Amino acid sequence: MSRLTFLYQMNLPHRAIAVYIYLYDRADKYGECFPSVKTIAGDIKLSPATVRRAIRDLKKAGLIKTEQRYREKGGKSTLLFRLKQRTDIV
């Protein structure tokens, strides 16, 4: 059984599944990654607005948490994505 089978059994829009798989593929051993919305959108051929909606879907489903990252001088940087472990979801 695939590690992501649970994802297909959830009632999620295809945009959310695509974004979750993208984040899962790029996450480190701690389940964290920080690609920009623009990068995600360009890589999986979705609009940035659609990616933002997918992120909201994933947060609502409890599959990810996000944390705003900041630059040294205080400006906003990319979001830090933390993927929940499968055992944390069920």
All heavy atoms as an XYZ file, in Angstrom:
736
protein
N       0.841     -1.177      0.000
C       0.000      0.000      0.000
C       0.891      1.248      0.000
O       1.864      1.320      0.725
C      -0.915     -0.021      1.229
C      -1.850      1.148      1.269
S      -2.902      1.261      2.738
C      -4.040     -0.041      2.421
N       0.546      2.210     -0.786
C       1.299      3.452     -0.885
C       1.176      4.271      0.399
O       0.170      4.201      1.099
C       0.764      4.277     -2.052
O       1.272      5.589     -2.017
N       2.216      5.054      0.666
C       2.175      5.929      1.839
C       1.140      7.035      1.700
O       0.770      7.670      2.671
C       3.551      6.540      2.080
C       4.526      5.542      2.670
C       5.837      6.205      2.890
N       6.652      5.864      1.734
C       7.815      6.377      1.460
N       8.333      7.284      2.224
N       8.488      5.992      0.400
N       0.676      7.267      0.479
C      -0.292      8.345      0.256
C      -1.699      7.844     -0.050
O      -2.565      8.633     -0.405
C       0.198      9.243     -0.888
C       1.502      9.985     -0.626
C       1.913     10.783     -1.854
C       1.385     10.883      0.578
N      -1.943      6.567      0.105
C      -3.272      6.014     -0.178
C      -4.356      6.737      0.616
O      -5.435      7.019      0.098
C      -3.306      4.502      0.122
O      -2.335      3.862     -0.711
C      -4.667      3.910     -0.158
N      -4.062      7.064      1.865
C      -5.046      7.768      2.702
C      -5.511      9.068      2.058
O      -6.658      9.471      2.206
C      -4.453      8.070      4.091
C      -3.442      9.186      4.072
C      -3.833     10.479      4.355
C      -2.116      8.945      3.749
C      -2.912     11.518      4.332
C      -1.199      9.976      3.728
C      -1.592     11.268      4.011
N      -4.627      9.696      1.300
C      -4.933     10.977      0.666
C      -6.054     10.830     -0.354
O      -6.945     11.672     -0.442
C      -3.665     11.511     -0.006
C      -3.677     12.909     -0.563
C      -3.905     13.927      0.549
C      -2.371     13.199     -1.267
N      -6.028      9.734     -1.097
C      -7.044      9.506     -2.132
C      -8.385      9.109     -1.532
O      -9.408      9.189     -2.192
C      -6.556      8.449     -3.119
C      -5.217      8.793     -3.718
C      -4.124      7.953     -3.552
C      -5.036      9.976     -4.415
C      -2.887      8.280     -4.075
C      -3.799     10.318     -4.940
C      -2.732      9.461     -4.776
O      -1.508      9.787     -5.294
N      -8.372      8.691     -0.287
C      -9.609      8.283      0.374
C     -10.296      9.452      1.068
O     -11.408      9.314      1.558
C      -9.307      7.165      1.379
C      -8.793      5.916      0.698
C      -8.230      4.897      1.665
O      -7.996      5.191      2.831
N      -7.991      3.698      1.171
N      -9.628     10.589      1.109
C     -10.221     11.776      1.726
C     -11.038     12.529      0.681
O     -10.789     12.423     -0.516
C      -9.114     12.679      2.282
C      -8.295     12.011      3.373
S      -7.022     13.064      4.042
C      -8.002     14.108      5.098
N     -11.971     13.300      1.139
C     -12.821     14.069      0.245
C     -12.171     15.433     -0.013
O     -12.594     16.449      0.529
C     -14.212     14.230      0.862
C     -15.199     14.832     -0.109
O     -15.014     14.750     -1.317
N     -16.245     15.443      0.419
N     -11.124     15.425     -0.843
C     -10.377     16.648     -1.154
C     -10.474     16.965     -2.636
O     -10.510     16.051     -3.461
C      -8.896     16.471     -0.808
C      -8.522     16.357      0.663
C      -7.073     15.930      0.803
C      -8.746     17.685      1.361
N     -10.467     18.244     -2.994
C     -10.425     18.595     -4.413
C      -9.072     18.196     -5.010
O      -8.070     18.103     -4.300
C     -10.596     20.116     -4.430
C     -10.624     20.577     -3.029
C     -10.559     19.408     -2.123
N      -9.062     17.983     -6.310
C      -7.820     17.546     -6.964
C      -6.691     18.556     -6.789
O      -5.530     18.179     -6.715
C      -8.058     17.233     -8.446
C      -8.401     18.426     -9.269
N      -9.664     18.937     -9.330
C      -7.633     19.205    -10.055
C      -9.659     19.996    -10.130
N      -8.455     20.189    -10.576
N      -7.017     19.839     -6.686
C      -5.967     20.843     -6.491
C      -5.222     20.604     -5.181
O      -4.005     20.740     -5.106
C      -6.557     22.253     -6.519
C      -7.502     22.541     -5.355
C      -8.084     23.947     -5.389
N      -8.991     24.112     -4.273
C     -10.273     24.397     -4.397
N     -10.811     24.564     -5.583
N     -11.022     24.520     -3.316
N      -5.965     20.236     -4.130
C      -5.350     19.993     -2.825
C      -4.474     18.745     -2.862
O      -3.386     18.723     -2.282
C      -6.425     19.859     -1.753
N      -4.925     17.711     -3.543
C      -4.132     16.483     -3.666
C      -2.839     16.776     -4.410
O      -1.758     16.347     -3.994
C      -4.948     15.374     -4.358
C      -6.103     14.956     -3.443
C      -4.069     14.184     -4.713
C      -7.109     14.019     -4.086
N      -2.922     17.537     -5.496
C      -1.730     17.868     -6.279
C      -0.726     18.665     -5.445
O       0.479     18.382     -5.466
C      -2.118     18.653     -7.531
N      -1.203     19.630     -4.680
C      -0.309     20.453     -3.859
C       0.284     19.622     -2.722
O       1.480     19.724     -2.431
C      -1.027     21.719     -3.330
C      -0.184     22.436     -2.286
C      -1.353     22.654     -4.494
N      -0.512     18.761     -2.099
C       0.017     17.926     -1.020
C       1.120     17.011     -1.539
O       2.175     16.878     -0.919
C      -1.088     17.089     -0.371
C      -0.568     16.313      0.821
C      -0.546     16.892      2.082
C      -0.063     15.024      0.680
C      -0.044     16.210      3.180
C       0.440     14.334      1.764
C       0.448     14.934      3.006
O       0.965     14.253      4.084
N       0.901     16.382     -2.682
C       1.922     15.493     -3.258
C       3.190     16.290     -3.567
O       4.305     15.817     -3.327
C       1.374     14.767     -4.499
C       0.296     13.756     -4.071
C       2.491     14.070     -5.275
C      -0.478     13.152     -5.211
N       3.030     17.499     -4.085
C       4.185     18.361     -4.362
C       4.975     18.636     -3.078
O       6.193     18.500     -3.038
C       3.715     19.673     -4.995
C       4.831     20.618     -5.331
C       5.439     20.561     -6.577
C       5.294     21.555     -4.423
C       6.481     21.422     -6.907
C       6.331     22.413     -4.729
C       6.906     22.341     -5.979
O       7.952     23.184     -6.290
N       4.261     19.031     -2.022
C       4.922     19.333     -0.748
C       5.555     18.073     -0.146
O       6.672     18.119      0.376
C       3.926     19.943      0.238
C       3.337     21.292     -0.160
C       2.235     21.694      0.813
C       4.414     22.359     -0.237
N       4.863     16.958     -0.227
C       5.363     15.688      0.298
C       6.674     15.311     -0.391
O       7.619     14.851      0.247
C       4.295     14.610      0.072
C       4.674     13.251      0.607
C       4.394     12.912      1.925
C       5.282     12.305     -0.203
C       4.724     11.656      2.424
C       5.621     11.060      0.278
C       5.336     10.739      1.600
O       5.678      9.498      2.079
N       6.705     15.522     -1.687
C       7.893     15.185     -2.478
C       9.094     16.058     -2.113
O      10.241     15.628     -2.242
C       7.568     15.325     -3.968
C       8.669     14.820     -4.858
O       9.158     13.699     -4.620
O       9.042     15.544     -5.800
N       8.846     17.258     -1.655
C       9.929     18.193     -1.352
C      10.259     18.312      0.141
O      11.212     18.984      0.513
C       9.599     19.569     -1.917
C       9.921     19.593     -3.402
C       8.952     20.416     -4.188
N       9.249     20.324     -5.609
C       8.821     19.344     -6.396
N       8.098     18.354     -5.905
N       9.109     19.322     -7.678
N       9.483     17.662      0.977
C       9.686     17.769      2.424
C      10.945     17.025      2.868
O      11.320     16.005      2.296
C       8.470     17.205      3.157
N      11.575     17.560      3.914
C      12.748     16.911      4.488
C      12.306     15.788      5.427
O      11.119     15.481      5.527
C      13.648     17.930      5.205
C      12.973     18.617      6.383
O      11.913     18.142      6.854
O      13.506     19.639      6.846
N      13.251     15.208      6.137
C      12.917     14.071      7.015
C      12.013     14.471      8.179
O      11.429     13.624      8.838
C      14.177     13.396      7.528
C      15.031     14.253      8.434
C      16.292     13.503      8.847
C      17.163     14.366      9.738
N      18.377     13.649     10.128
N      11.879     15.771      8.422
C      11.000     16.265      9.477
C       9.621     16.665      8.939
O       8.792     17.186      9.681
C      11.640     17.459     10.196
C      12.997     17.138     10.747
C      14.142     17.667     10.163
C      13.144     16.276     11.832
C      15.400     17.356     10.653
C      14.401     15.962     12.323
C      15.522     16.500     11.727
O      16.763     16.177     12.210
N       9.416     16.475      7.641
C       8.134     16.835      7.037
C       7.987     18.316      6.781
O       6.875     18.825      6.731
N       9.103     19.021      6.615
C       9.064     20.474      6.402
C       9.668     20.851      5.050
O      10.616     20.228      4.584
C       9.837     21.192      7.499
C       9.264     20.992      8.877
C      10.056     21.698      9.958
O      11.210     22.124      9.712
O       9.518     21.830     11.061
N       9.100     21.875      4.451
C       9.644     22.462      3.221
C       9.125     23.892      3.120
O       8.215     24.286      3.844
C       9.270     21.637      1.994
S       7.501     21.459      1.706
N       9.709     24.672      2.233
C       9.295     26.074      2.142
C       9.332     26.638      0.722
O       9.879     27.712      0.478
C      10.118     26.958      3.091
C      11.586     26.663      3.113
C      12.455     27.294      2.260
C      12.090     25.724      3.998
C      13.811     27.017      2.284
C      13.440     25.438      4.039
C      14.306     26.088      3.174
N       8.696     25.949     -0.237
C       8.614     26.531     -1.578
C       7.619     27.692     -1.587
O       6.673     27.716     -0.795
C       8.101     25.371     -2.434
C       7.304     24.550     -1.482
C       8.018     24.664     -0.158
N       7.832     28.632     -2.467
C       6.885     29.746     -2.574
C       5.631     29.289     -3.312
O       5.659     28.308     -4.070
C       7.524     30.919     -3.324
O       7.698     30.597     -4.693
N       4.556     30.009     -3.109
C       3.313     29.721     -3.823
C       3.556     29.827     -5.329
O       3.075     28.997     -6.103
C       2.180     30.668     -3.358
C       0.974     30.582     -4.276
C       1.787     30.357     -1.921
N       4.316     30.814     -5.733
C       4.615     31.007     -7.153
C       5.377     29.806     -7.722
O       5.103     29.353     -8.838
C       5.427     32.291     -7.336
C       5.720     32.645     -8.764
C       6.483     33.954     -8.851
C       6.865     34.255    -10.280
N       7.600     35.511    -10.403
N       6.329     29.278     -6.970
C       7.095     28.112     -7.415
C       6.196     26.892     -7.536
O       6.254     26.162     -8.528
C       8.258     27.818     -6.447
O       9.145     28.937     -6.452
C       9.014     26.570     -6.833
N       5.368     26.669     -6.524
C       4.442     25.530     -6.560
C       3.545     25.649     -7.789
O       3.385     24.693     -8.557
C       3.583     25.460     -5.284
C       4.455     25.237     -4.053
C       2.530     24.361     -5.401
C       3.726     25.426     -2.721
N       2.964     26.829     -7.970
C       2.051     27.061     -9.089
C       2.732     26.798    -10.431
O       2.170     26.116    -11.300
C       1.515     28.490     -9.043
N       3.937     27.299    -10.595
C       4.653     27.103    -11.852
C       5.010     25.648    -12.100
O       4.890     25.147    -13.220
N       5.426     24.951    -11.055
C       5.854     23.566    -11.208
C       4.703     22.613    -11.505
O       4.874     21.646    -12.252
C       6.593     23.084     -9.954
C       7.997     23.668     -9.836
O       8.477     24.304    -10.800
O       8.612     23.478     -8.771
N       3.530     22.852    -10.922
C       2.416     21.920    -11.161
C       1.327     22.517    -12.062
O       0.242     21.956    -12.187
C       1.823     21.362     -9.852
C       1.263     22.452     -8.958
C       2.839     20.532     -9.112
C       0.578     21.919     -7.700
N       1.657     23.630    -12.688
C       0.789     24.232    -13.715
C      -0.599     24.606    -13.197
O      -1.618     24.334    -13.819
C       0.639     23.305    -14.932
C       1.932     22.771    -15.487
C       2.821     23.876    -16.019
C       4.035     23.328    -16.735
N       5.256     23.345    -15.966
N      -0.620     25.249    -12.015
C      -1.849     25.806    -11.464
C      -1.624     27.292    -11.237
O      -0.487     27.746    -11.145
C      -2.196     25.148    -10.124
C      -2.560     23.670    -10.137
C      -2.726     23.150     -8.711
C      -3.826     23.428    -10.934
N      -2.679     28.052    -11.116
C      -2.528     29.472    -10.830
C      -2.158     29.648     -9.352
O      -2.506     28.799     -8.520
C      -3.816     30.233    -11.137
O      -4.793     29.946    -10.151
N      -1.487     30.745     -9.007
C      -1.186     31.002     -7.601
C      -2.445     31.047     -6.722
O      -2.434     30.562     -5.591
C      -0.472     32.352     -7.621
C       0.175     32.400     -8.972
C      -0.821     31.717     -9.885
N      -3.534     31.577     -7.255
C      -4.786     31.628     -6.485
C      -5.305     30.217     -6.194
O      -5.786     29.937     -5.093
C      -5.845     32.432     -7.239
N      -5.179     29.331     -7.159
C      -5.613     27.949     -6.965
C      -4.735     27.257     -5.934
O      -5.225     26.494     -5.093
C      -5.591     27.186     -8.307
O      -6.497     27.832     -9.217
C      -6.000     25.732     -8.139
N      -3.438     27.532     -5.959
C      -2.522     26.954     -4.966
C      -2.892     27.455     -3.568
O      -2.937     26.670     -2.618
C      -1.057     27.269     -5.310
C      -0.123     26.878     -4.175
C      -0.649     26.564     -6.596
N      -3.195     28.738     -3.436
C      -3.598     29.278     -2.130
C      -4.887     28.616     -1.630
O      -5.024     28.298     -0.450
C      -3.744     30.796     -2.195
C      -2.403     31.521     -2.210
C      -2.562     33.020     -2.042
N      -3.056     33.668     -3.240
C      -2.294     34.041     -4.274
N      -1.000     33.828     -4.243
N      -2.821     34.619     -5.320
N      -5.843     28.374     -2.550
C      -7.080     27.679     -2.157
C      -6.759     26.247     -1.722
O      -7.316     25.748     -0.741
C      -8.090     27.671     -3.307
C      -8.814     28.991     -3.477
C     -10.015     28.879     -4.407
N      -9.681     28.484     -5.762
C      -9.283     29.312     -6.730
N      -9.183     30.604     -6.481
N      -9.012     28.868     -7.927
N      -5.853     25.593     -2.422
C      -5.461     24.224     -2.069
C      -4.803     24.191     -0.690
O      -5.062     23.278      0.105
C      -4.516     23.661     -3.126
N      -3.982     25.176     -0.406
C      -3.343     25.257      0.913
C      -4.404     25.409      2.001
O      -4.339     24.757      3.045
C      -2.311     26.402      0.953
C      -1.111     26.048      0.057
C      -1.857     26.698      2.378
C      -0.174     27.210     -0.227
N      -5.414     26.248      1.749
C      -6.523     26.393      2.707
C      -7.255     25.061      2.896
O      -7.602     24.690      4.010
C      -7.500     27.476      2.256
C      -7.024     28.880      2.561
C      -8.139     29.900      2.439
N      -8.762     29.940      1.122
C      -8.354     30.694      0.108
N      -7.315     31.495      0.256
N      -8.980     30.671     -1.044
N      -7.493     24.348      1.793
C      -8.149     23.034      1.871
C      -7.340     22.072      2.735
O      -7.895     21.352      3.571
C      -8.297     22.402      0.477
C      -9.208     23.172     -0.466
O     -10.094     23.910      0.015
O      -9.025     23.026     -1.697
N      -6.028     22.048      2.532
C      -5.151     21.129      3.258
C      -5.077     21.486      4.740
O      -5.053     20.594      5.602
C      -3.758     21.122      2.638
C      -3.683     20.518      1.228
C      -2.328     20.799      0.596
C      -3.979     19.026      1.265
N      -5.059     22.784      5.040
C      -5.049     23.213      6.443
C      -6.360     22.829      7.119
O      -6.360     22.330      8.243
C      -4.807     24.718      6.533
C      -3.372     25.100      6.197
C      -3.184     26.583      6.059
C      -3.227     27.295      7.393
N      -2.834     28.711      7.268
N      -7.479     23.041      6.431
C      -8.795     22.704      6.975
C      -8.913     21.204      7.224
O      -9.512     20.775      8.213
C      -9.891     23.174      6.014
C     -11.283     22.986      6.527
C     -12.297     23.559      5.562
C     -13.705     23.329      6.080
N     -14.708     23.840      5.147
N      -8.307     20.396      6.355
C      -8.339     18.938      6.502
C      -7.349     18.442      7.549
O      -7.342     17.268      7.885
C      -8.055     18.275      5.157
N      -6.511     19.359      8.047
C      -5.538     18.983      9.061
C      -4.311     18.271      8.526
O      -3.592     17.618      9.277
N      -4.058     18.408      7.229
C      -2.915     17.724      6.623
C      -1.622     18.523      6.699
O      -0.536     17.944      6.617
C      -3.218     17.383      5.157
C      -4.315     16.342      4.947
C      -4.644     16.208      3.472
C      -3.880     15.012      5.522
N      -1.741     19.837      6.795
C      -0.538     20.674      6.888
C      -0.764     21.793      7.896
O      -1.900     22.153      8.211
C      -0.143     21.302      5.527
C      -1.228     22.258      5.015
C       0.189     20.245      4.491
C      -0.811     23.083      3.816
N       0.339     22.334      8.358
C       0.354     23.581      9.119
C       1.326     24.493      8.398
O       2.287     24.032      7.778
C       0.840     23.349     10.548
C      -0.164     22.671     11.424
C       0.314     22.634     12.852
C      -0.748     22.016     13.735
N      -0.358     22.038     15.143
N       1.074     25.790      8.481
C       1.980     26.749      7.857
C       2.470     27.740      8.895
O       1.789     28.003      9.889
C       1.296     27.521      6.705
O       0.174     28.225      7.220
C       0.875     26.595      5.581
N       3.634     28.265      8.637
C       4.213     29.285      9.509
C       4.905     30.313      8.608
O       5.692     29.942      7.744
C       5.232     28.631     10.438
C       5.900     29.574     11.401
C       6.913     28.834     12.269
O       6.604     27.731     12.747
O       8.025     29.375     12.438
N       4.577     31.571      8.813
C       5.195     32.627      8.013
C       6.667     32.752      8.387
O       7.004     32.795      9.556
C       4.486     33.967      8.226
C       5.010     35.092      7.368
C       4.789     34.860      5.885
O       3.666     34.692      5.443
N       5.866     34.843      5.126
N       7.528     32.808      7.382
C       8.956     33.026      7.601
C       9.257     34.485      7.267
O       8.574     35.103      6.451
C       9.771     32.098      6.695
C       9.516     30.631      6.994
C      10.147     29.698      5.968
N      11.587     29.838      5.999
C      12.361     29.981      4.918
N      11.837     29.982      3.728
N      13.655     30.112      5.025
N      10.277     35.030      7.927
C      10.637     36.435      7.717
C      12.109     36.561      7.359
O      12.937     35.781      7.811
C      10.334     37.260      8.986
C       8.859     37.327      9.274
C       8.258     36.401     10.121
C       8.065     38.298      8.680
C       6.894     36.449     10.373
C       6.701     38.355      8.933
C       6.124     37.431      9.774
O       4.770     37.479     10.015
N      12.408     37.580      6.590
C      13.782     37.878      6.227
C      14.488     38.534      7.416
O      13.854     38.964      8.370
C      13.817     38.812      5.028
C      13.200     38.209      3.775
C      13.437     39.083      2.575
N      12.772     38.810      1.337
C      12.362     37.674      0.826
N      12.493     36.584      1.485
N      11.785     37.595     -0.343
N      15.785     38.624      7.323
C      16.588     39.200      8.400
C      16.167     40.624      8.752
O      16.164     41.020      9.903
C      18.064     39.171      7.995
C      19.015     39.117      9.152
C      20.430     38.866      8.686
O      20.744     37.712      8.390
O      21.186     39.855      8.623
N      15.791     41.397      7.733
C      15.408     42.796      7.975
C      13.907     42.964      8.224
O      13.408     44.083      8.233
C      15.851     43.658      6.802
C      17.357     43.714      6.665
C      17.796     44.722      5.644
C      19.315     44.748      5.619
N      19.830     45.850      4.847
N      13.200     41.850      8.406
C      11.799     41.939      8.800
C      10.767     41.711      7.720
O       9.595     41.572      8.022
N      11.164     41.688      6.457
C      10.192     41.464      5.384
C       9.740     40.008      5.343
O      10.437     39.110      5.795
N       8.561     39.791      4.780
C       8.034     38.436      4.681
C       8.833     37.608      3.680
O       9.271     38.109      2.654
C       6.571     38.449      4.260
C       5.633     38.847      5.364
C       4.199     38.684      4.923
C       3.257     39.029      6.047
N       1.859     38.872      5.634
N       8.973     36.345      3.992
C       9.605     35.377      3.102
C       8.547     34.316      2.778
O       7.352     34.564      2.937
C      10.825     34.759      3.801
O      11.496     33.881      2.933
N       8.965     33.134      2.369
C       8.013     32.075      2.039
C       7.408     31.467      3.294
O       7.895     31.668      4.401
C       8.705     30.959      1.241
O       9.777     30.440      2.038
C       9.234     31.456     -0.084
N       6.347     30.710      3.100
C       5.739     29.964      4.192
C       6.551     28.706      4.469
O       7.091     28.100      3.552
C       4.317     29.523      3.824
C       3.247     30.589      3.709
C       1.953     29.965      3.180
C       2.996     31.249      5.051
N       6.615     28.326      5.722
C       7.173     27.036      6.098
C       5.991     26.079      6.176
O       5.018     26.345      6.883
C       7.875     27.109      7.453
C       8.319     25.776      8.052
C       9.404     25.127      7.183
C       8.822     25.969      9.461
N       6.046     25.005      5.405
C       4.985     24.005      5.416
C       5.424     22.843      6.288
O       6.527     22.326      6.135
C       4.716     23.485      3.996
C       4.155     24.529      3.076
C       4.998     25.239      2.231
C       2.803     24.799      3.043
C       4.503     26.204      1.372
C       2.299     25.766      2.193
C       3.145     26.465      1.354
N       4.546     22.434      7.203
C       4.787     21.249      8.032
C       3.699     20.231      7.699
O       2.512     20.484      7.953
C       4.730     21.596      9.512
C       5.909     22.383      9.971
C       6.016     22.384     11.502
N       7.241     23.059     11.885
C       7.298     24.318     12.307
N       6.195     25.025     12.403
N       8.450     24.856     12.638
N       4.117     19.124      7.127
C       3.166     18.074      6.787
C       2.931     17.196      7.996
O       3.869     16.836      8.701
C       3.703     17.222      5.640
C       3.547     17.795      4.241
C       4.365     19.038      4.050
C       3.876     16.762      3.206
N       1.667     16.887      8.227
C       1.317     15.992      9.328
C       1.699     14.577      8.926
O       1.580     14.201      7.765
C      -0.175     16.036      9.613
C      -0.679     17.379     10.058
C      -0.342     17.585     11.515
C      -1.024     18.808     12.037
N      -1.833     18.592     13.194
N       2.136     13.809      9.879
C       2.410     12.390      9.633
C       1.081     11.678      9.497
O       0.083     12.090     10.084
C       3.216     11.801     10.791
C       4.552     12.449     10.994
C       5.479     12.248      9.808
O       5.489     11.212      9.182
N       6.252     13.275      9.496
N       1.057     10.601      8.756
C      -0.183      9.857      8.541
C      -0.817      9.466      9.862
O      -2.018      9.525     10.036
C       0.092      8.625      7.688
C      -1.147      7.839      7.409
C      -0.867      6.667      6.522
N      -2.078      5.887      6.427
C      -2.125      4.623      6.141
N      -1.015      3.978      5.913
N      -3.256      3.985      6.068
N      -0.024      9.083     10.836
C      -0.556      8.668     12.137
C      -1.183      9.835     12.877
O      -2.065      9.653     13.691
C       0.557      8.052     13.004
O       1.638      8.957     13.084
C       1.021      6.730     12.432
N      -0.751     11.073     12.577
C      -1.318     12.258     13.207
C      -2.669     12.625     12.594
O      -3.448     13.334     13.208
C      -0.392     13.464     13.047
C       0.943     13.277     13.746
O       1.007     12.457     14.678
O       1.912     13.946     13.348
N      -2.925     12.156     11.384
C      -4.114     12.559     10.650
C      -5.326     11.721     11.040
O      -6.412     12.231     11.238
C      -3.882     12.440      9.113
C      -2.764     13.403      8.725
C      -5.140     12.708      8.329
C      -2.208     13.165      7.360
N      -5.149     10.408     11.155
C      -6.269      9.523     11.436
C      -6.676      9.500     12.859
O      -6.407     10.184     13.705
C      -5.982      8.072     11.022
C      -6.714      7.731      9.776
C      -4.536      7.771     10.888
